[in-house]
Amino acid sequence: MIGTLLRCFTVVIVVVIFGTNGHAQDLPNRELGIRLTGLEDFDFVYKKENRIDQYYRHRLGLVNVGVTGNSNSSTWNLGLGYAFGIENRRAINEKLKFIHGLEPRVSFAYGSVGNQVNTWAYQIGLGYVLGFQYDFAESFYVNIETIPALTFRQEKRNDDQTNYSFNAGFSSNAVALTLAYRF
């Protein structure tokens, strides 16, 4: 079931990001970058201009991957996340912009605890992007942002245990740095 969900998820992302909307000369500005949160987490970011100073924003990331264990058992997990939003930009000066906008998100995770318990989880959330973008060249920019969010997470285990959490927050630990190429 998880494999089917991941395949459907991948098809939707490919259609949304690479779907055509006319001839090549009619295409708006596009941006592709990598977004780093600390030195452990990263996402790929794709943005497509909707109108002047407004972009459709797609983030795809490996939410988590890990393996721990000993000679008797191991624990592993794998998670994928996707976020889509509308980013608005307001010029502060010629090179610096304030960015903000709504960004819903979803993530899925699957893992094994020990050799007997399998878990799968999903998380949905609604965040609001706040940050600054600095255009240091015609085709490159860097931005710094944070995304305060409301999130709900549910985890199910094959031993019939269900866990859930609801979070609302703003964390200064979740400040991200993005380096992007504009084409």
Contact map, one row per residue, 1 for C-alpha under 8 A:
111110000000000000000000000000000000000000000000000000000000000000000000000000000000000000000000000000000000000000000000000000000000000000000000000000000000000000000000000000000000000
111111000000000000000000000000000000000000000000000000000000000000000000000000000000000000000000000000000000010000000000000000000000000000000000000000000000000000000000000000000000000
111111100000000000000000000000000000000000000000000000000000000000000000000000000000000000000000000000000000000000000000000000000000000000000000000000000000000000000000000000000000000
111111110000000000000000000000000000000000000000000000000000000000000000000000000000000000000000000000000000000000000000000000000000000000000000000000000000000000000000000000000000000
111111111000000000000000000000000000000000000000000000000000000000000000000000000000000000000000000000000000000000000000000000000000000000000000000000000000000000000000000000000000000
011111111100000000000000000000000000000000000000000000000000000000000000000000000000000000000000000000000000000000000000000000000000000000000000000000000000000000000000000000000000000
001111111110000000000000000000000000000000000000000000000000000000000000000000000000000000000000000000000000000000000000000000000000000000000000000000000000000000000000000000000000000
000111111111000000000000000000000000000000000000000000000000000000000000000000000000000000000000000000000000000000000000000000000000000000000000000000000000000000000000000000000000000
000011111111100000000000000000000000000000000000000000000000000000000000000000000000000000000000000000000000000000000000000000000000000000000000000000000000000000000000000000000000000
000001111111110000000000000000000000000000000000000000000000000000000000000000000000000000000000000000000000000000000000000000000000000000000000000000000000000000000000000000000000000
000000111111111000000000000000000000000000000000000000000000000000000000000000000000000000000000000000000000000000000000000000000000000000000000000000000000000000000000000000000000000
000000011111111100000000000000000000000000000000000000000000000000000000000000000000000000000000000000000000000000000000000000000000000000000000000000000000000000000000000000000000000
000000001111111110000000000000000000000000000000000000000000000000000000000000000000000000000000000000000000000000000000000000000000000000000000000000000000000000000000000000000000000
000000000111111111100000000000000000000000000000000000000000000000000000000000000000000000000000000000000000000000000000000000000000000000000000000000000000000000000000000000000000000
000000000011111111100000000000000000000000000000000000000000000000000000000000000000000000000000000000000000000000000000000000000000000000000000000000000000000000000000000000000000000
000000000001111111100000000000000000000000000000000000000000000000000000000000000000000000000000000000000000000000000000000000000000000000000000000000000000000000000000000000000000000
000000000000111111100000000000000000000000000100000000000100000000000000000000000000000000000000000000000000000000000000000000000000000000000000000000000000000000000000000000000000000
000000000000011111110000000000000000000000000000000000000000000000000000000000000000000000000000000000000000000000000000000000000000000000000000000000000000000000000000000000000000000
000000000000011111111000000000000000000000000000000000000000000000000000000000000000000000000000000000000000000000000000000000000000000000000000000000000000000000000000000000000000000
000000000000000001111100000000000000000000000000000000000000000000000000000000000000000000000000000000000000000000000000000000000000000000000000000000000000000000000000000000000000000
000000000000000000111110001000000000000000000000000000000000000000000000000000000000000000000000000000000000000000000000000000000000000000000000000000000000000000000000000000000000000
000000000000000000011111011000000000000000000000000000000000000000000000000000000000000000000000000000000000000000000000000000000000000000000000000000000000000000000000000000000000000
000000000000000000001111111000000000000000000000000000000000000000000000000000000000000000000000000000000000000000000000000000000000000000000000000000000000000000000000000000000000000
000000000000000000000111111000000000000000000000000000000000000000000000000000000000000000000000000000000000000000000000000000000000000000000000000000000000000000000000000000000000000
000000000000000000000011111000000000000000000000000000000000000000000000000000000000000000000000000000000000000000000000000000000000000000000000000000000000000000000000000000000000000
000000000000000000000111111100000000000000000000000000000000000000000000000000000000000000000000000000000000000000000000000000000000000000000000000000000000000000000000000000000000000
000000000000000000001111111110000000000000000000000000000000000000000000000000000000000000000000000000000000000000000000000000000000000000000000000000000000000000000000000000000000000
000000000000000000000000011111000000000000000001110000000000000000000000000000000000000000000000000000000000000000000000000000000000000000000000000000000000000000000000000000000000000
000000000000000000000000001111100000000000000001100000000000000000000000000000000000000000000000000000000000000000000000000000000000000000000000000000000000000000000000000000000000011
000000000000000000000000000111110000000000000111100000000000000000000000000000000000000000000000000000000000000000000000000000000000000000000000000000000000000000000000000000000000011
000000000000000000000000000011111000000000001111000000000000000000000000000000000000000000000000000000000000000000000000000000000000000000000000000000000000000000000000000000000001111
000000000000000000000000000001111100000000011110000000000000000000000000000000000000000000000000000000000000000000000000000000000000000000000000000000000000000000000000000000000001110
000000000000000000000000000000111110000000011100000000000000000000000000000000000000000000000000000000000000000000000000000000000000000000000000000000000000000000000000000000000111100
000000000000000000000000000000011111000001111000000000000000000000000000000000000000000000000000000000000000000000000000000000000000000000000000000000000000000000000000000000000111000
000000000000000000000000000000001111100001111000000000000000000000000000000000000000000000000000000000000000000000000000000000000000000000000000000000000000000000000000000000011110000
000000000000000000000000000000000111111111100000000000000000000000000000000000000000000000000000000000000000000000000000000000000000000000000000000000000000000000000000000000011100000
000000000000000000000000000000000011111111000000000000000000000000000000000000000000000000000000000000000000000000000000000000000000000000000000000000000000000000000000000001111000000
000000000000000000000000000000000001111110000000000000000000000000000000000000000000000000000000000000000000000000000000000000000000000000000000000000000000000000000000000001110000000
000000000000000000000000000000000001111110000000000000000000000000000000000000000000000000000000000000000000000000000000000000000000000000000000000000000000000000000000000000000000000
000000000000000000000000000000000001111111000000000000000000000000000000000000000000000000000000000000000000000000000000000000000000000000000000000000000000000000000000000000000000000
000000000000000000000000000000000001111111100000000000000000011000000000000000000000000000000000000000000000000000000000000000000000000000000000000000000000000000000000000000000000000
000000000000000000000000000000000111100111110000000000000000110000000000000000000000000000000000000000000000000000000000000000000000000000000000000000000000000000000000000000000000000
000000000000000000000000000000000111000011111000000000000011110000000000000000000000000000000000000000000000000000000000000000000000000000000000000000000000000000000000000000000000000
000000000000000000000000000000011110000001111100000000000011100000000000000000000000000000000000000000000000000000000000000000000000000000000000000000000000000000000000000000000000000
000000000000000000000000000000111110000000111110000000001111000000000000000000000000000000000000000000000000000000000000000000000000000000000000000000000000000000000000000000000000000
000000000000000010000000000001111000000000011111000000001110000000000000000000000000000000000000000000000000000000000000000000000000000000000000000000000000000000000000000000000000000
000000000000000000000000000001110000000000001111100000111100000000000000000000000000000000000000000000000000000000000000000000000000000000000000000000000000000000000000000000000000000
000000000000000000000000000111100000000000000111110000111000000000000000000000000000000000000000000000000000000000000000000000000000000000000000000000000000000000000000000000000000000
000000000000000000000000000111000000000000000011111111110000000000000000000000000000000000000000000000000000000000000000000000000000000000000000000000000000000000000000000000000000000
000000000000000000000000000100000000000000000001111101110000000000000000000000000000000000000000000000000000000000000000000000000000000000000000000000000000000000000000000000000000000
000000000000000000000000000000000000000000000000111111100000000000000000000000000000000000000000000000000000000000000000000000000000000000000000000000000000000000000000000000000000000
000000000000000000000000000000000000000000000000111111000000000000000000000000000000000000000000000000000000000000000000000000000000000000000000000000000000000000000000000000000000000
000000000000000000000000000000000000000000000000101111100000000000000000000000000000000111000000000000000000000000000000000000000000000000000000000000000000000000000000000000000000000
000000000000000000000000000000000000000000000000111111110000000000000000000000000000011110000000000000000000000000000000000000000000000000000000000000000000000000000000000000000000000
000000000000000000000000000000000000000000000011111011111000000000000000000000000000011100000000000000000000000000000000000000000000000000000000000000000000000000000000000000000000000
000000000000000000000000000000000000000000000011110001111100000000000000000000000001111000000000000000000000000000000000000000000000000000000000000000000000000000000000000000000000000
000000000000000000000000000000000000000000001111000000111110000000000000000000000011111000000000000000000000000000000000000000000000000000000000000000000000000000000000000000000000000
000000000000000010000000000000000000000000001110000000011111000000000000000000000111100000000000000000000000000000000000000000000000000000000000000000000000000000000000000000000000000
000000000000000000000000000000000000000000111100000000001111100000000000000000001111000000000000000000000000000000000000000000000000000000000000000000000000000000000000000000000000000
000000000000000000000000000000000000000000111000000000000111110000000000000000011110000000000000000000000000000000000000000000000000000000000000000000000000000000000000000000000000000
000000000000000000000000000000000000000001110000000000000011111000000000000000011100000000000000000000000000000000000000000000000000000000000000000000000000000000000000000000000000000
000000000000000000000000000000000000000011100000000000000001111110000000000001111000000000000000000000000000000000000000000000000000000000000000000000000000000000000000000000000000000
000000000000000000000000000000000000000010000000000000000000111110000000000001111000000000000000000000000010000000000000000000000000000000000000000000000000000000000000000000000000000
000000000000000000000000000000000000000000000000000000000000011111000000000011110000000000000000000000000000000000000000000000000000000000000000000000000000000000000000000000000000000
000000000000000000000000000000000000000000000000000000000000011111100000000111100000000000000000000000000000000000000000000000000000000000000000000000000000000000000000000000000000000
000000000000000000000000000000000000000000000000000000000000000111110000001111000000000000000000000000000000000000000000000000000000000000000000000000000000000000000000000000000000000
000000000000000000000000000000000000000000000000000000000000000011111000011110000000000000000000000000000000000000000000000000000000000000000000000000000000000000000000000000000000000
000000000000000000000000000000000000000000000000000000000000000001111100011100000000000000000000000000000000000000000000000000000000000000000000000000000000000000000000000000000000000
000000000000000000000000000000000000000000000000000000000000000000111111111000000000000000000000000000000000000000000000000000000000000000000000000000000000000000000000000000000000000
000000000000000000000000000000000000000000000000000000000000000000011111110000000000000000000000000000000000000000000000000000000000000000000000000000000000000000000000000000000000000
000000000000000000000000000000000000000000000000000000000000000000001111110000000000000000000000000000000000000000000000000000000000000000000000000000000000000000000000000000000000000
000000000000000000000000000000000000000000000000000000000000000000001111110000000000000000000000000000000000000000000000000000000000000000000000000000000000000000000000000000000000000
000000000000000000000000000000000000000000000000000000000000000000001111111000000000000000000000000000000000000001100000000000000000000000000000000000000000000000000000000000000000000
000000000000000000000000000000000000000000000000000000000000000000111111111100000000000000000000000000000000000111100000000000000000000000000000000000000000000000000000000000000000000
000000000000000000000000000000000000000000000000000000000000000001111000111110000000000000000000000000000000001111100000000000000000000000000000000000000000000000000000000000000000000
000000000000000000000000000000000000000000000000000000000000000011110000011111000000000000000000000000000000001110000000000000000000000000000000000000000000000000000000000000000000000
000000000000000000000000000000000000000000000000000000000000000111100000001111100000000000000000000000000000111100000000000000000000000000000000000000000000000000000000000000000000000
000000000000000000000000000000000000000000000000000000000000011111000000000111110000000000000000000000000000111000000000000000000000000000000000000000000000000000000000000000000000000
000000000000000000000000000000000000000000000000000000000000011110000000000011111000000000000000000000000011110000000000000000000000000000000000000000000000000000000000000000000000000
000000000000000000000000000000000000000000000000000000000001111100000000000001111100000000000000000000000011100000000000000000000000000000000000000000000000000000000000000000000000000
000000000000000000000000000000000000000000000000000000000011111000000000000000111110000000000000000000001111000000000000000000000000000000000000000000000000000000000000000000000000000
000000000000000000000000000000000000000000000000000000000111100000000000000000011111000000000000000000001110000000000000000000000000000000000000000000000000000000000000000000000000000
000000000000000000000000000000000000000000000000000000001111000000000000000000001111100000000000000000111100000000000000000000000000000000000000000000000000000000000000000000000000000
000000000000000000000000000000000000000000000000000000011110000000000000000000000111110000000000000000111000000000000000000000000000000000000000000000000000000000000000000000000000000
000000000000000000000000000000000000000000000000000000011100000000000000000000000011111000000000000011110000000000000000000000000000000000000000000000000000000000000000000000000000000
000000000000000000000000000000000000000000000000000001111000000000000000000000000001111100000000000011100000000000000000000000000000000000000000000000000000000000000000000000000000000
000000000000000000000000000000000000000000000000000001111000000000000000000000000000111110000000001111000000000000000000000000001000000000000000000000000000000000000000000000000000000
000000000000000000000000000000000000000000000000000011100000000000000000000000000000011111000000001110000000000000000000000000000000000000000000000000000000000000000000000000000000000
000000000000000000000000000000000000000000000000000011000000000000000000000000000000001111100000111100000000000000000000000000000000000000000000000000000000000000000000000000000000000
000000000000000000000000000000000000000000000000000010000000000000000000000000000000000111110000111000000000000000000000000000000000000000000000000000000000000000000000000000000000000
000000000000000000000000000000000000000000000000000000000000000000000000000000000000000011111111110000000000000000000000000000000000000000000000000000000000000000000000000000000000000
000000000000000000000000000000000000000000000000000000000000000000000000000000000000000001111111110000000000000000000000000000000000000000000000000000000000000000000000000000000000000
000000000000000000000000000000000000000000000000000000000000000000000000000000000000000000111111100000000000000000000000000000000000000000000000000000000000000000000000000000000000000
000000000000000000000000000000000000000000000000000000000000000000000000000000000000000000111111000000000000000000000000000000000000000000000000000000000000000000000000000000000000000
000000000000000000000000000000000000000000000000000000000000000000000000000000000000000000111111100000000000000000000000000000000000011100000000000000000000000000000000000000000000000
000000000000000000000000000000000000000000000000000000000000000000000000000000000000000000111111110000000000000000000000000000000001111000000000000000000000000000000000000000000000000
000000000000000000000000000000000000000000000000000000000000000000000000000000000000000011111011111000000000000000000000000000000001110000000000000000000000000000000000000000000000000
000000000000000000000000000000000000000000000000000000000000000000000000000000000000000011110001111100000000000000000000000000000111100000000000000000000000000000000000000000000000000
000000000000000000000000000000000000000000000000000000000000000000000000000000000000001111000000111110000000000000000000000000001111100000000000000000000000000000000000000000000000000
000000000000000000000000000000000000000000000000000000000000000000000000000000000000001110000000011111000000000000000000000000011110000000000000000000000000000000000000000000000000000
000000000000000000000000000000000000000000000000000000000000000000000000000000000000111100000000001111100000000000000000000000011100000000000000000000000000000000000000000000000000000
000000000000000000000000000000000000000000000000000000000000000000000000000000000000111000000000000111110000000000000000000001111000000000000000000000000000000000000000000000000000000
000000000000000000000000000000000000000000000000000000000000000000000000000000000011110000000000000011111000000000000000000001111000000000000000000000000000000000000000000000000000000
000000000000000000000000000000000000000000000000000000000000000000000000000000000011100000000000000001111100000000000000000111100000000000000000000000000000000000000000000000000000000
000000000000000000000000000000000000000000000000000000000000000000000000000000001111000000000000000000111110000000000000000111100000000000000000000000000000000000000000000000000000000
000000000000000000000000000000000000000000000000000000000000000000000000000000001110000000000000000000011111000000000000011110000000000000000000000000000000000000000000000000000000000
000000000000000000000000000000000000000000000000000000000000001000000000000000111100000000000000000000001111100000000000011100000000000000000000000000000000000000000000000000000000000
000000000000000000000000000000000000000000000000000000000000000000000000000000111000000000000000000000000111110000000001111000000000000000000000000000000000000000000000000000000000000
000000000000000000000000000000000000000000000000000000000000000000000000000011110000000000000000000000000011111000000001110000000000000000000000000000000000000000000000000000000000000
010000000000000000000000000000000000000000000000000000000000000000000000000011100000000000000000000000000001111100000111100000000000000000000000000000000000000000000000000000000000000
000000000000000000000000000000000000000000000000000000000000000000000000001111000000000000000000000000000000111110000111000000000000000000000000000000000000000000000000000000000000000
000000000000000000000000000000000000000000000000000000000000000000000000011110000000000000000000000000000000011111111110000000000000000000000000000000000000000000000000000000000000000
000000000000000000000000000000000000000000000000000000000000000000000000011100000000000000000000000000000000001111111110000000000000000000000000000000000000000000000000000000000000000
000000000000000000000000000000000000000000000000000000000000000000000000111000000000000000000000000000000000000111111000000000000000000000000000000000000000000000000000000000000000000
000000000000000000000000000000000000000000000000000000000000000000000000111000000000000000000000000000000000000111111000000000000000000000000000000000000000000000000000000000000000000
000000000000000000000000000000000000000000000000000000000000000000000000000000000000000000000000000000000000000111111100000000000000000000000000000000000000000000000000000000000000000
000000000000000000000000000000000000000000000000000000000000000000000000000000000000000000000000000000000000000111111110000000000000000000000000000000000000111000000000000000000000000
000000000000000000000000000000000000000000000000000000000000000000000000000000000000000000000000000000000000011110011111000000000000000000000000000000000000110000000000000000000000000
000000000000000000000000000000000000000000000000000000000000000000000000000000000000000000000000000000000000011110001111100000000000000000000000000000000011110000000000000000000000000
000000000000000000000000000000000000000000000000000000000000000000000000000000000000000000000000000000000001111000000111110000000000000000000000000000000011100000000000000000000000000
000000000000000000000000000000000000000000000000000000000000000000000000000000000000000000000000000000000001110000000011111000000000000000000000000000001111000000000000000000000000000
000000000000000000000000000000000000000000000000000000000000000000000000000000000000000000000000000000000111100000000001111100000000000000000000000000001110000000000000000000000000000
000000000000000000000000000000000000000000000000000000000000000000000000000000000000000000000000000000000111000000000000111110000000000000000000000000111100000000000000000000000000000
000000000000000000000000000000000000000000000000000000000000000000000000000000000000000000000000000000011110000000000000011111000000000000000000000000111000000000000000000000000000000
000000000000000000000000000000000000000000000000000000000000000000000000000000000000000000000000000000011100000000000000001111100000000000000000000011110000000000000000000000000000000
000000000000000000000000000000000000000000000000000000000000000000000000000000000000000000000000000001111000000000000000000111110000000000000000000011100000000000000000000000000000000
000000000000000000000000000000000000000000000000000000000000000000000000000000000000000000000000000001111000000000000000000011111000000000000000001111000000000000000000000000000000000
000000000000000000000000000000000000000000000000000000000000000000000000000000000000000000000000000111100000000000000000000001111100000000000000001110000000000000000000000000000000000
000000000000000000000000000000000000000000000000000000000000000000000000000000000000001000000000001111100000000000000000000000111110000000000000111100000000000000000000000000000000000
000000000000000000000000000000000000000000000000000000000000000000000000000000000000000000000000011110000000000000000000000000011111000000000000111000000000000000000000000000000000000
000000000000000000000000000000000000000000000000000000000000000000000000000000000000000000000000011100000000000000000000000000001111100000000011110000000000000000000000000000000000000
000000000000000000000000000000000000000000000000000000000000000000000000000000000000000000000001111000000000000000000000000000000111110000000011100000000000000000000000000000000000000
000000000000000000000000000000000000000000000000000000000000000000000000000000000000000000000001111000000000000000000000000000000011111000001111000000000000000000000000000000000000000
000000000000000000000000000000000000000000000000000000000000000000000000000000000000000000000011100000000000000000000000000000000001111100001110000000000000000000000000000000000000000
000000000000000000000000000000000000000000000000000000000000000000000000000000000000000000000011000000000000000000000000000000000000111111011100000000000000000000000000000000000000000
000000000000000000000000000000000000000000000000000000000000000000000000000000000000000000000010000000000000000000000000000000000000011111011100000000000000000000000000000000000000000
000000000000000000000000000000000000000000000000000000000000000000000000000000000000000000000000000000000000000000000000000000000000001111111000000000000000000000000000000000000000000
000000000000000000000000000000000000000000000000000000000000000000000000000000000000000000000000000000000000000000000000000000000000001111110000000000000000000000000000000000000000010
000000000000000000000000000000000000000000000000000000000000000000000000000000000000000000000000000000000000000000000000000000000000000011111000000000000000000000000000000000000000111
000000000000000000000000000000000000000000000000000000000000000000000000000000000000000000000000000000000000000000000000000000000000001111111100000000000000000000000000000000000011110
000000000000000000000000000000000000000000000000000000000000000000000000000000000000000000000000000000000000000000000000000000000000111110111110000000000000000000000000000000000011110
000000000000000000000000000000000000000000000000000000000000000000000000000000000000000000000000000000000000000000000000000000000000111100011111000000000000000000000000000000001111000
000000000000000000000000000000000000000000000000000000000000000000000000000000000000000000000000000000000000000000000000000000000011110000001111100000000000000000000000000000001110000
000000000000000000000000000000000000000000000000000000000000000000000000000000000000000000000000000000000000000000000000000000000011100000000111110000000000000000000000000000111100000
000000000000000000000000000000000000000000000000000000000000000000000000000000000000000000000000000000000000000000000000000000001111000000000011111000000000000000000000000000111000000
000000000000000000000000000000000000000000000000000000000000000000000000000000000000000000000000000000000000000000000000000000001110000000000001111100000000000000000000000101110000000
000000000000000000000000000000000000000000000000000000000000000000000000000000000000000000000000000000000000000000000000000000111100000000000000111110000000000000000000010001100000000
000000000000000000000000000000000000000000000000000000000000000000000000000000000000000000000000000000000000000000000000000000111000000000000000011111000000000000000001111000000000000
000000000000000000000000000000000000000000000000000000000000000000000000000000000000000000000000000000000000000000000000000011110000000000000000001111100000000000000011110000000000000
000000000000000000000000000000000000000000000000000000000000000000000000000000000000000000000000000000000000000000000000000011100000000000000000000111110000000000000111100000000000000
000000000000000000000000000000000000000000000000000000000000000000000000000000000000000000000000000000000000000000000000001111000000000000000000000011111000000000000111000000000000000
000000000000000000000000000000000000000000000000000000000000000000000000000000000000000000000000000000000000000000000000001110000000000000000000000001111100000000011110000000000000000
000000000000000000000000000000000000000000000000000000000000000000000000000000000000000000000000000000000000000000000000111100000000000000000000000000111110000000011100000000000000000
000000000000000000000000000000000000000000000000000000000000000000000000000000000000000000000000000000000000000000000000111000000000000000000000000000011111000001111000000000000000000
000000000000000000000000000000000000000000000000000000000000000000000000000000000000000000000000000000000000000000000011110000000000000000000000000000001111100001110000000000000000000
000000000000000000000000000000000000000000000000000000000000000000000000000000000000000000000000000000000000000000000011100000000000000000000000000000000111110111100000000000000000000
000000000000000000000000000000000000000000000000000000000000000000000000000000000000000000000000000000000000000000001111000000000000000000000000000000000011111111000000000000000000000
000000000000000000000000000000000000000000000000000000000000000000000000000000000000000000000000000000000000000000001110000000000000000000000000000000000001111110000000000000000000000
000000000000000000000000000000000000000000000000000000000000000000000000000000000000000000000000000000000000000000001000000000000000000000000000000000000000111110000000000000000000000
000000000000000000000000000000000000000000000000000000000000000000000000000000000000000000000000000000000000000000000000000000000000000000000000000000000001111111000000000000000000000
000000000000000000000000000000000000000000000000000000000000000000000000000000000000000000000000000000000000000000000000000000000000000000000000000000000001111111100000000000000000000
000000000000000000000000000000000000000000000000000000000000000000000000000000000000000000000000000000000000000000000000000000000000000000000000000000000111100111110000000000000000000
000000000000000000000000000000000000000000000000000000000000000000000000000000000000000000000000000000000000000000000000000000000000000000000000000000000111000011111000000000000000000
000000000000000000000000000000000000000000000000000000000000000000000000000000000000000000000000000000000000000000000000000000000000000000000000000000011110000001111100000000000000000
000000000000000000000000000000000000000000000000000000000000000000000000000000000000000000000000000000000000000000000000000000000000000000000000000000011100000000111110000000000000000
000000000000000000000000000000000000000000000000000000000000000000000000000000000000000000000000000000000000000000000000000000000000000000000000000001111000000000011111000000000000000
000000000000000000000000000000000000000000000000000000000000000000000000000000000000000000000000000000000000000000000000000000000000000000000000000011110000000000001111100000000000000
000000000000000000000000000000000000000000000000000000000000000000000000000000000000000000000000000000000000000000000000000000000000000000000000000111100000000000000111110000000000000
000000000000000000000000000000000000000000000000000000000000000000000000000000000000000000000000000000000000000000000000000000000000000000000000000111000000000000000011111000000000000
000000000000000000000000000000000000000000000000000000000000000000000000000000000000000000000000000000000000000000000000000000000000000000000000001110000000000000000001111100000000000
000000000000000000000000000000000000000000000000000000000000000000000000000000000000000000000000000000000000000000000000000000000000000000000000000100000000000000000000111111100000000
000000000000000000000000000000000000000000000000000000000000000000000000000000000000000000000000000000000000000000000000000000000000000000000000010000000000000000000000011111100000000
000000000000000000000000000000000000000000000000000000000000000000000000000000000000000000000000000000000000000000000000000000000000000000000000000000000000000000000000001111100000000
000000000000000000000000000000000000110000000000000000000000000000000000000000000000000000000000000000000000000000000000000000000000000000000000011000000000000000000000001111110000000
000000000000000000000000000000000000110000000000000000000000000000000000000000000000000000000000000000000000000000000000000000000000000000000001111000000000000000000000001111111000000
000000000000000000000000000000000011110000000000000000000000000000000000000000000000000000000000000000000000000000000000000000000000000000000001110000000000000000000000000001111100000
000000000000000000000000000000000011100000000000000000000000000000000000000000000000000000000000000000000000000000000000000000000000000000000111100000000000000000000000000000111110000
000000000000000000000000000000001111000000000000000000000000000000000000000000000000000000000000000000000000000000000000000000000000000000000111000000000000000000000000000000011111000
000000000000000000000000000000001110000000000000000000000000000000000000000000000000000000000000000000000000000000000000000000000000000000011110000000000000000000000000000000001111100
000000000000000000000000000000111100000000000000000000000000000000000000000000000000000000000000000000000000000000000000000000000000000000011100000000000000000000000000000000000111110
000000000000000000000000000000111000000000000000000000000000000000000000000000000000000000000000000000000000000000000000000000000000000000111000000000000000000000000000000000000011111
000000000000000000000000000011110000000000000000000000000000000000000000000000000000000000000000000000000000000000000000000000000000000001111000000000000000000000000000000000000001111
000000000000000000000000000011100000000000000000000000000000000000000000000000000000000000000000000000000000000000000000000000000000000000100000000000000000000000000000000000000000111
